[in-house]
Amino acid sequence: MRQIAPDPDPLRALVDRLDYRSRQGWKVWLQDLDRGQGSEGLTLVIQRCGPDTYRPDVMLPVNHYFIVPAAAYDFRSWQRWLFDRLGDVDTHERMEFFILHDSPGSEHVTRPYAPSHGPGNDPYLVREVGTQEDVETTFRGEHSPQPGVAPPVIGSALALELEGYRGQWVAVVDQHVVATGDSAAGADANADHPDPLIFRVPMALGAFLGIGQ
């Protein structure tokens, strides 16, 4: 794909003058960068800063990347384009903060409009959640468990063992993998144990264990 357009001077002027939630720590800038998935070029970066949707006690900055269209817009048109991109981020936040409890005061909740982050998905598109995997797949295609769900206690021996089960559902008993399955129910059925620990081993295992990788 090849596109050519004048440098968006009006957009640059708007970004330089913009004050949008800056007191809350938000930042907006233009940058020529690689956005991943084979996409690169001039990008509007909106850095949202605020409480993590899933862990409200944690302040979390998150960058949102928007391709700058190859267009010869005038000042007013670029202003509206910038306004709408900020609205996309606000919509994304609203989709994550829209929470329904199973019953009033219950701990278990659902997020029916949780954004889909995986490759090929538009994370600003409002739609009902298709699968939990949609929600838990990052834009890099890696599985990341829903933030706010504490990972199980895992010793060093089990951590080493889990390296061979990335992306799989496992059943763990006494710090050892005793069964696997295509789903949580499958791993549970294969475990032949009354109370195994069931979870899906993420591809980003180091981040799941809190040790980095």
Buried (B, 14 or more C-beta within 10 A) or exposed (E): EEEEEEEBEBBBEBBEEBEBBEEEEBBBBBEEBEBEEEEEEBBBBBBBBBEBBBEEEEEBEBBBBBEBBEBEBEEEEBBEBBEEBBEBBBBBBEBBEBEEEEEEEEEEEEBEBBBBBBEEBEBBEEBEBEEEEBBBBBBEEBBBBEEEEEEEEBEEEBBEBBEEBBEBBBBBBEBEBBBBBEEBEBBBEBBEBEEBBBBBBBBBBEBBBEEEE
